[in-house]
Amino acid sequence: MTQAISILGSTGSIGRQTLEVCAELGIQVAALTAHSNVDLLERQVRQFQPCLAVLYEMEPALELTRRLSDLDVKVAYGLPGVIEAAALPESDTVVTAVVGMAGLQPTLAAIRQGKRVALANKETLVCAGGLVMESARQYGAEIVPVDSEHSAIFQCLQGCRDRTEIRKLILTCSGGPFFGMSREELAHKKKADALRHPNWTMGEKITIDCATLMNKGLEYIEAMRLFAVEPAQLDVVIHRQSIIHSMVEYRDGAVLAQMGTPDMRLPIRYALTYPSRSPSPQPPLDLLACPPLTFQPPDTEAFPCLKMAMDCAGTGGTSCAVLNAANEAAVGLFLKERISFGQIPQLVEQALEAVPVILNPALEDILEADRQARAAVYDRA
C-alpha cells in the first residue's frame, strides 16, 4: 500500500478526490503540483503539509512562495518543478492527474525512479505507450490505472493466469450528453451543452472529449498499450448507466465485469492500496436501486473521433501523438468558443492527413509530432 504520495495535478477533479482518499487512509502527501490555481493549492498545502509545491506558471509560483513564507515548504515552477515532484525520493507513489501531453515527461521521471505510477493521464500511453511501458519494465516501475474503465479491466484480470486466455477487452462508454444525435444535429452544439455529462463530474477538457467520444478513443489506445493486446481484441459498447465500468471476455466465453457507482474515488482508492482493498466510507452499489442495464454499439458516423482513434491504434507510431495533440488543440479552441463543436473532428482529421507518421519513434519524434499537429490545427482554425 502507498505510504507517501506525489500528486501531479492536485487542483483538478482527480487530484482533489485523491486528496480525499489520502485523508481517509492516512497517506502522507509529499508533493503537490498544479497549473496556476494559487488559492486552492495554498489551501491544500496548508492542510496536507507537503515538502514540495509546484505551479506550472512562474507568476503564480512567486505568489505562492510569498503566501507560504510561514511554512517549511519548497515552491518550484514549470516543467522542471513537476518533474522534481514526480521523482521526489520521499514519495513511493505518483498520481499523474495532469491534463494532456504535459504528463509524459513527469511520468517517465517517476518510472525511472521505480515508483508506482497511479496513471490518470491517458495521453501518456496514447502518445508514447511503447516507450512508457518499456521504461516501466526496464526500471521495475508499477503502473496501476486510475481511469475507471482501465481500473475495471485491471481488476477483472487479477485472476487471469495467462494473458493468452483473453479473447477481448470490452470498454464501456456512457455515450456522453449527445447520445443518439446525428452528425448534423451535433455540428453547432454549444460549450454549455457539451459540458453537461449525464453521469460524471470531471474537468472541462475530458468532458468535451466524452461529448465527441474522443475520450473513449483515447482509452481504446491506452488499453491496447497498458494490457498489451491487439486492436482486434478491443471493443467499445455504449452503456448509458455507467454501472459496469468495463469487462473482460475470456476464450472460454466467460465475461467478467467490474461494477460500481460512478465515483472516481473507487478506482483511485484501489490504485493506492493495490493489491489490498481498504474499507470505503462511500455507499456501495445498490443493485435493487439500479436502473436496467443497457448496451448498444457506438455510432462512429455521428462521432468520427472514436473511429479516427481506432484507426490510429492500428497505424501506431506517431499517429496517436498527432491524434491526441490535434484534439487537445481543437478542444482548447472550442472551450474558448473560437470554433464550433463540429469543427473538432474536422480539424483532427486534417492534422492526421498533414503530419507524416514515424513508426518506432523516439521521444524527440513524439514531441515533434505533437508540435506539428498543434500547428496544423491552429493554421486551419
C-alpha positions as CSV (number, residue, x, y, z in Angstrom):
1,M,0.0,0.0,0.0
2,T,1.1,3.6,-0.7
3,Q,2.9,5.3,2.2
4,A,3.7,8.7,0.7
5,I,2.4,10.3,-2.5
6,S,3.1,13.0,-5.0
7,I,0.0,14.3,-6.8
8,L,0.6,15.9,-10.2
9,G,-2.5,18.0,-10.9
10,S,-3.8,18.2,-7.3
11,T,-6.3,21.0,-8.0
12,G,-8.2,19.1,-10.8
13,S,-11.0,16.7,-10.2
14,I,-8.9,13.6,-9.9
15,G,-6.3,15.4,-7.7
16,R,-8.9,16.7,-5.3
17,Q,-10.6,13.3,-5.0
18,T,-7.1,11.7,-4.5
19,L,-6.5,14.0,-1.6
20,E,-9.9,13.0,-0.1
21,V,-8.8,9.4,-0.3
22,C,-5.4,10.2,1.2
23,A,-7.1,11.9,4.2
24,E,-9.3,8.8,4.7
25,L,-6.4,6.4,4.5
26,G,-3.8,8.5,6.4
27,I,-1.4,8.6,3.4
28,Q,1.4,11.2,3.7
29,V,1.4,13.8,0.9
30,A,5.0,14.6,-0.2
31,A,4.4,16.9,-3.2
32,L,1.5,18.7,-4.9
33,T,1.6,20.3,-8.3
34,A,-1.0,22.5,-10.2
35,H,-1.1,24.6,-13.3
36,S,-2.0,28.1,-11.9
37,N,-4.6,27.8,-9.1
38,V,-2.8,29.6,-6.3
39,D,-5.7,29.8,-3.9
40,L,-6.6,26.1,-4.0
41,L,-3.0,24.9,-3.9
42,E,-2.3,27.1,-0.9
43,R,-5.2,25.6,1.0
44,Q,-4.1,22.1,0.0
45,V,-0.5,22.7,1.1
46,R,-1.7,24.1,4.5
47,Q,-3.9,21.1,5.1
48,F,-1.6,18.3,3.9
49,Q,1.9,19.8,4.6
50,P,3.9,18.5,1.6
51,C,7.6,19.3,1.4
52,L,7.3,20.5,-2.2
53,A,4.6,22.5,-4.0
54,V,4.8,23.3,-7.7
55,L,2.9,25.7,-10.0
56,Y,3.4,25.4,-13.8
57,E,3.3,29.1,-14.3
58,M,6.1,31.3,-12.8
59,E,4.0,34.3,-11.6
60,P,1.5,32.2,-9.6
61,A,4.5,30.3,-8.2
62,L,6.1,33.5,-7.0
63,E,2.7,34.5,-5.4
64,L,2.5,31.0,-3.7
65,T,6.1,31.5,-2.4
66,R,5.0,34.7,-0.7
67,R,1.9,33.3,0.8
68,L,3.7,30.2,2.2
69,S,6.6,32.0,3.7
70,D,5.5,30.9,7.2
71,L,5.8,27.2,6.2
72,D,8.8,24.9,5.7
73,V,7.8,24.0,2.1
74,K,9.8,24.4,-1.1
75,V,8.0,26.1,-4.0
76,A,9.1,25.4,-7.6
77,Y,7.6,26.1,-11.0
78,G,7.5,24.9,-14.6
79,L,8.1,21.5,-16.1
80,P,11.3,21.0,-14.1
81,G,9.4,21.5,-10.9
82,V,6.7,19.0,-11.9
83,I,9.5,16.5,-12.9
84,E,11.1,17.1,-9.5
85,A,7.8,16.3,-7.8
86,A,7.5,13.1,-9.8
87,A,10.9,11.9,-8.9
88,L,10.8,13.0,-5.3
89,P,12.6,10.4,-3.0
90,E,10.1,11.0,-0.2
91,S,7.2,9.5,-2.2
92,D,6.7,5.9,-3.3
93,T,3.6,6.6,-5.5
94,V,3.0,9.3,-8.1
95,V,-0.6,10.1,-9.2
96,T,-0.3,11.6,-12.7
97,A,-3.5,13.6,-13.0
98,V,-2.3,16.5,-15.2
99,V,-4.2,17.0,-18.4
100,G,-2.8,16.1,-21.8
101,M,0.7,15.7,-23.1
102,A,2.2,17.6,-20.2
103,G,2.1,14.4,-18.2
104,L,4.5,12.5,-20.4
105,Q,7.9,13.6,-19.1
106,P,7.0,13.7,-15.4
107,T,5.5,10.2,-15.8
108,L,8.8,9.0,-17.3
109,A,10.7,10.6,-14.5
110,A,8.6,8.7,-11.9
111,I,9.2,5.5,-13.8
112,R,12.9,6.0,-13.8
113,Q,12.8,6.1,-10.0
114,G,11.0,2.8,-9.9
115,K,7.9,4.3,-8.3
116,R,4.3,3.1,-8.5
117,V,2.5,5.3,-11.1
118,A,-1.2,5.7,-10.5
119,L,-2.0,6.7,-14.0
120,A,-4.9,9.1,-14.6
121,N,-3.3,10.8,-17.6
122,K,-4.3,8.6,-20.6
123,E,-2.4,10.8,-23.0
124,T,0.9,9.5,-21.7
125,L,0.1,6.0,-23.0
126,V,-1.7,7.3,-26.1
127,C,1.3,9.3,-27.3
128,A,4.2,7.2,-26.1
129,G,2.8,3.9,-24.9
130,G,5.6,1.7,-26.2
131,L,8.3,4.0,-24.7
132,V,6.5,4.2,-21.4
133,M,5.7,0.5,-20.9
134,E,9.3,-0.5,-22.0
135,S,10.7,2.0,-19.4
136,A,8.4,0.6,-16.7
137,R,9.8,-2.9,-17.4
138,Q,13.4,-1.6,-17.5
139,Y,13.2,0.3,-14.2
140,G,10.8,-2.1,-12.4
141,A,8.1,0.6,-12.0
142,E,4.5,-0.4,-11.4
143,I,1.7,1.2,-13.5
144,V,-1.7,1.0,-12.0
145,P,-4.6,2.6,-13.9
146,V,-6.9,5.2,-12.3
147,D,-9.3,5.7,-15.2
148,S,-12.5,3.8,-14.2
149,E,-12.5,1.7,-17.4
150,H,-8.9,0.6,-17.2
151,S,-9.1,0.0,-13.5
152,A,-12.1,-2.2,-14.2
153,I,-10.1,-4.2,-16.7
154,F,-7.1,-4.3,-14.3
155,Q,-9.4,-5.7,-11.6
156,C,-11.0,-8.3,-13.9
157,L,-7.6,-9.5,-14.9
158,Q,-6.4,-10.3,-11.4
159,G,-7.5,-13.9,-11.7
160,C,-6.0,-14.3,-15.2
161,R,-3.2,-16.9,-15.2
162,D,-2.2,-16.4,-18.8
163,R,-2.9,-13.4,-21.0
164,T,-3.4,-15.7,-23.9
165,E,-6.7,-16.7,-22.2
166,I,-8.1,-13.2,-23.1
167,R,-10.4,-13.0,-26.1
168,K,-11.5,-9.4,-25.8
169,L,-11.4,-6.3,-23.6
170,I,-14.7,-4.5,-23.6
171,L,-14.7,-0.8,-22.8
172,T,-18.0,0.7,-21.7
173,C,-19.0,4.2,-22.8
174,S,-21.8,6.4,-21.4
175,G,-22.3,7.9,-24.8
176,G,-22.0,11.4,-23.4
177,P,-24.5,14.2,-23.5
178,F,-25.3,13.9,-27.2
179,F,-26.1,10.2,-27.4
180,G,-28.5,9.3,-30.2
181,M,-27.9,12.6,-32.2
182,S,-26.9,12.7,-35.8
183,R,-23.7,14.5,-37.0
184,E,-25.8,17.3,-38.4
185,E,-27.5,17.8,-35.0
186,L,-24.1,17.8,-33.3
187,A,-22.5,20.3,-35.6
188,H,-23.5,23.5,-33.8
189,K,-23.8,22.3,-30.2
190,K,-22.6,24.9,-27.7
191,K,-20.0,24.7,-25.0
192,A,-22.6,24.6,-22.2
193,D,-24.4,21.7,-23.9
194,A,-21.2,19.7,-24.3
195,L,-20.2,20.2,-20.6
196,R,-23.4,18.5,-19.3
197,H,-22.2,14.9,-18.8
198,P,-25.0,12.7,-17.8
199,N,-23.1,10.6,-15.2
200,W,-19.7,12.0,-14.2
201,T,-18.4,15.3,-12.9
202,M,-15.0,16.0,-14.5
203,G,-12.7,18.7,-15.8
204,E,-13.8,20.6,-18.9
205,K,-11.3,19.0,-21.4
206,I,-12.2,15.4,-20.6
207,T,-15.9,16.3,-20.5
208,I,-15.7,17.7,-24.1
209,D,-13.8,14.5,-25.1
210,C,-16.7,12.5,-23.7
211,A,-19.1,14.5,-25.8
212,T,-17.2,13.8,-29.0
213,L,-16.4,10.2,-27.9
214,M,-12.7,11.0,-28.3
215,N,-12.2,10.1,-24.7
216,K,-13.3,6.6,-25.5
217,G,-11.0,6.5,-28.5
218,L,-8.0,7.6,-26.3
219,E,-9.0,4.9,-23.8
220,Y,-9.1,2.4,-26.6
221,I,-5.4,3.2,-27.4
222,E,-4.5,3.3,-23.8
223,A,-6.0,-0.1,-23.1
224,M,-4.1,-1.6,-26.1
225,R,-0.8,-0.3,-24.7
226,L,-1.4,-0.9,-21.0
227,F,-2.7,-4.5,-21.4
228,A,-0.6,-5.5,-24.4
229,V,-3.4,-6.5,-26.7
230,E,-4.1,-6.0,-30.4
231,P,-6.8,-3.7,-31.7
232,A,-8.8,-6.8,-32.8
233,Q,-9.1,-7.7,-29.1
234,L,-10.7,-4.4,-28.1
235,D,-14.4,-3.5,-28.3
236,V,-16.5,-0.5,-27.2
237,V,-20.1,-0.6,-26.2
238,I,-22.4,2.2,-25.2
239,H,-23.6,1.6,-21.6
240,R,-25.6,4.7,-20.6
241,Q,-25.9,3.9,-16.9
242,S,-22.1,3.8,-16.2
243,I,-22.6,1.0,-13.7
244,I,-20.5,-1.6,-15.5
245,H,-17.1,0.1,-15.9
246,S,-15.6,-2.4,-18.4
247,M,-15.4,-6.1,-19.0
248,V,-13.0,-8.9,-20.0
249,E,-14.2,-11.7,-22.2
250,Y,-12.1,-14.9,-21.9
251,R,-11.6,-17.5,-24.6
252,D,-13.9,-20.0,-22.9
253,G,-16.8,-17.5,-23.2
254,A,-16.8,-16.2,-19.6
255,V,-17.2,-12.5,-19.3
256,L,-16.0,-10.8,-16.1
257,A,-17.3,-7.3,-15.3
258,Q,-16.5,-4.8,-12.7
259,M,-19.5,-2.9,-11.4
260,G,-19.8,0.1,-9.1
261,T,-21.3,3.5,-8.6
262,P,-19.9,6.2,-11.0
263,D,-17.5,7.5,-8.3
264,M,-13.8,8.1,-9.2
265,R,-12.7,7.6,-5.6
266,L,-13.2,3.8,-6.1
267,P,-10.5,3.4,-8.8
268,I,-8.3,6.0,-7.0
269,R,-8.5,4.1,-3.8
270,Y,-7.7,0.8,-5.5
271,A,-4.7,2.3,-7.3
272,L,-3.3,3.5,-3.9
273,T,-4.0,0.3,-1.9
274,Y,-3.4,-2.4,-4.6
275,P,-3.1,-5.4,-4.1
276,S,-5.1,-4.9,-1.0
277,R,-8.6,-3.3,-0.6
278,S,-9.3,-0.8,2.2
279,P,-12.8,-0.1,3.7
280,S,-14.5,2.8,2.0
281,P,-16.9,5.4,3.6
282,Q,-18.7,5.8,0.3
283,P,-22.0,3.8,-0.1
284,P,-21.7,0.7,-2.2
285,L,-23.7,0.0,-5.3
286,D,-27.3,-0.9,-4.5
287,L,-28.3,-3.4,-7.1
288,L,-32.0,-3.1,-6.2
289,A,-31.9,0.6,-6.9
290,C,-30.1,0.3,-10.3
291,P,-31.9,1.2,-13.5
292,P,-32.0,-1.5,-16.2
293,L,-28.5,-2.0,-17.7
294,T,-28.5,-1.5,-21.5
295,F,-25.8,-1.9,-24.2
296,Q,-25.7,-0.5,-27.7
297,P,-23.0,-0.1,-30.4
298,P,-21.3,3.3,-30.8
299,D,-22.3,5.5,-33.8
300,T,-18.9,6.2,-35.4
301,E,-20.5,8.1,-38.3
302,A,-22.0,10.7,-35.9
303,F,-18.9,10.5,-33.7
304,P,-16.0,10.2,-36.0
305,C,-13.4,10.9,-33.3
306,L,-13.8,7.4,-32.0
307,K,-13.2,5.8,-35.4
308,M,-10.1,8.0,-36.0
309,A,-8.7,6.8,-32.7
310,M,-9.4,3.2,-33.5
311,D,-7.6,3.7,-36.9
312,C,-4.6,5.3,-35.2
313,A,-4.4,2.4,-32.8
314,G,-3.9,0.1,-35.8
315,T,-1.4,2.5,-37.6
316,G,0.7,3.1,-34.5
317,G,3.9,5.2,-34.5
318,T,3.4,8.9,-34.1
319,S,-0.2,8.8,-35.4
320,C,-1.5,8.5,-31.9
321,A,0.5,11.5,-30.8
322,V,-0.8,13.5,-33.7
323,L,-4.4,12.5,-32.9
324,N,-4.0,13.5,-29.3
325,A,-2.3,16.8,-29.9
326,A,-4.7,17.9,-32.6
327,N,-7.6,17.0,-30.3
328,E,-6.1,18.9,-27.4
329,A,-5.7,22.0,-29.6
330,A,-9.1,21.8,-31.2
331,V,-10.9,21.2,-27.8
332,G,-9.0,24.2,-26.4
333,L,-10.3,26.4,-29.2
334,F,-13.8,25.1,-28.7
335,L,-13.7,25.8,-25.0
336,K,-12.6,29.4,-25.9
337,E,-15.6,29.4,-28.3
338,R,-13.4,30.1,-31.3
339,I,-14.6,27.0,-33.3
340,S,-17.9,25.0,-33.5
341,F,-18.4,21.6,-32.0
342,G,-18.5,20.1,-35.4
343,Q,-15.1,21.5,-36.3
344,I,-13.3,19.4,-33.6
345,P,-13.3,16.2,-35.6
346,Q,-12.7,18.1,-38.9
347,L,-9.5,19.7,-37.5
348,V,-8.3,16.4,-36.0
349,E,-8.8,14.7,-39.4
350,Q,-6.9,17.4,-41.2
351,A,-4.0,17.2,-38.8
352,L,-3.8,13.4,-39.3
353,E,-3.6,14.0,-43.0
354,A,-1.0,16.7,-42.8
355,V,1.6,15.3,-40.3
356,P,3.7,12.4,-41.5
357,V,3.8,9.2,-39.4
358,I,7.0,7.9,-37.9
359,L,7.0,4.3,-36.9
360,N,9.0,3.2,-33.8
361,P,9.5,6.8,-32.7
362,A,12.0,8.1,-30.1
363,L,10.8,10.7,-27.5
364,E,12.0,13.5,-29.7
365,D,9.9,12.2,-32.6
366,I,6.8,12.1,-30.4
367,L,7.3,15.6,-29.1
368,E,7.9,16.9,-32.7
369,A,4.7,15.2,-34.0
370,D,2.8,16.8,-31.1
371,R,4.2,20.2,-32.1
372,Q,3.3,19.8,-35.8
373,A,-0.2,18.6,-35.0
374,R,-1.0,21.6,-32.9
375,A,0.4,23.9,-35.5
376,A,-1.7,22.2,-38.2
377,V,-4.9,22.8,-36.1
378,Y,-4.1,26.4,-35.4
379,D,-3.3,27.1,-39.0
380,R,-6.6,25.7,-40.2
381,A,-8.9,27.0,-37.4
